[in-house]
């Protein structure tokens, strides 16, 4: 759990930049890629990540602009990427201006349970990482180049003259 806003923002900065890399790689043609019938499409996963920032964090009392567009993903990869960029920045600004470290120990109603705000921040990051992983699989299926997040991607290893493990 986070003990200071600064600790959270340090991790959030890295993770939201990684998520933005994924969002910026999407193409309009890739948005309909799915793992199997009746599963979310790649675009819907990206949209879910972008809109969840406000959906989740507004439950803690943070006030910032809600993304426009509702629950269904737009057919534009650029719109999804820009919506994420805007939501992440608005959330960061709201957190810095509206909370102090003391707010981290307060609880908020999250889906019928009381969660410490610090735990909600952890879940926000974990939620993004979870869905980002799903997106990477779909990106590969759609033929997109996957950016390295926690290290080089397969494509980056090959460009460096290394033989990726299979």
N, C-alpha and C positions, 0 to 999 in steps of 0.2 A: 504494500500500500504506500501511497505517496504521503510524505510528511510535510512537504512544502510545495507551493505552486511552481516554484522554479524547478524542482525535481521533475514534476510532471511535464512542464513545458520543454525541458531538455529532451525527454523521451518523445513527447508528442511531435516536436520539430522533426526529429529523425524519421519517425514512423509515418507522419503525414506527408513528408517529402517522398518517401518510398511509395506510398499509395498514389501520390500525384504522378509519379513516374509511370505507374501501371495505367492510370487513367489517360495520360497523355499518349500512350501507345495504342489505345483503342482506335479502330476505324469504324466508319458507319457500316461497312460490310461485315465486320466481325460481331456486331452487337447481337445478332440472332443465334450465335453459336450456343449450343447446349450440350450437356453431357449425355442426356437421354431425354425421351419424351417426358413431359410433365415435370421437368426440372427448370429452374430459373435460367433464362438466357444471360449471356455475358453482360449485355447492356443493363439488364434488370439488376444484376448483382452490383454493378458499378453505381447505378442510381440508388440502390438501397444503402450502400456505404455513404454516398453523398448526402442523402436526406436523413439518415439516422443521427448524424451529428446533432442536428437541431432537435429531432424527435426525442432523443435520449436526454440531452443536456438541458433542454428547456424544462424537463421534469424536476431539475434541481433548483429551479428559480432563475437560472441565467436567462437574460433577455438579449436576443440578437435576431436578425432577420431570418425568417424561415424560407427555405428554397421554394421557388414557384414551380408548379407543374404537377403536383399530386403524387400519387404512388406509382403510376405507370411510367416507365422510362421513356424518354424521348428517343427518336430515331437518329439522333445526332450525337456522335462520339464527342465532338467539340463541346456541346452543351453539357454533357455529363461531366467532362473534365473541368470545365469552367465552373459548374455548380459546386463540384467538390472543392475547388480552389477557393471560391468565395465563402462557402460554408466553413471550411477549416480556418480561414483568416478571421471571419466574424466571430467564431467561437473563441479563438485565441484572444482576440481583443476583449471580448466580453469577460472571459475568465480573468484576464489581467486587470481589468478595470472594476469588476464587480465583486471579486472574492479576495479574501486574505487567507493566510495559512489556516487560521482558526476555522474557516468554513469547511475545510476538509474533514473535520471530525463530526460535523453535523450530518444528520440523516435526511433523506428525501424518499418520498414514496416512489418506488420503481416497480411498476407492474404488480402492485399489490403487496409488496414487501418494503421494509425500511432498509435502505442501503446507506452506509456511510458515503459521503460524497467522494472521498478518496477512492473507495472501491468502484464507484461508478466511472471514475476516470480510467481506472485500470480496465474495466470491462469495455469501455469505448475503444481503447487501443487493441485489446484482444479481439474484439468484434471485427475491427478492420483487418487485422492480421489473418483471422480465420477466412473471411470472405476474399481477401487478396489472394490467398492460396488457391481457393476455388477458381478465381479469375485466371490465374496463371495456367492452370490446366486447360481451361477453355481457350485461352490465347494461343497456346501451343496447337490445339486442335484446329484453330482458325488460321494457322500459319503465320501468326504474328511473332516478331522478335521479342523475346522476354528480356526485360532489363534485369541486371543483377541487383539484388536487394541486400542480402547479407553476405554477399560474395559474388564472384563472377557467375554469370549464367553460362549455359552450355555454349552458346554462340560466342560469348566473350572469351571463354577458355580456348576455343578453336582459333579465334583471332589472335590470341597471344602465343599461338604455336603449340599449345598443350593438347594432349589427347584426353578428352573428357571420359570419365568412367561411365560405363554402360551398365 
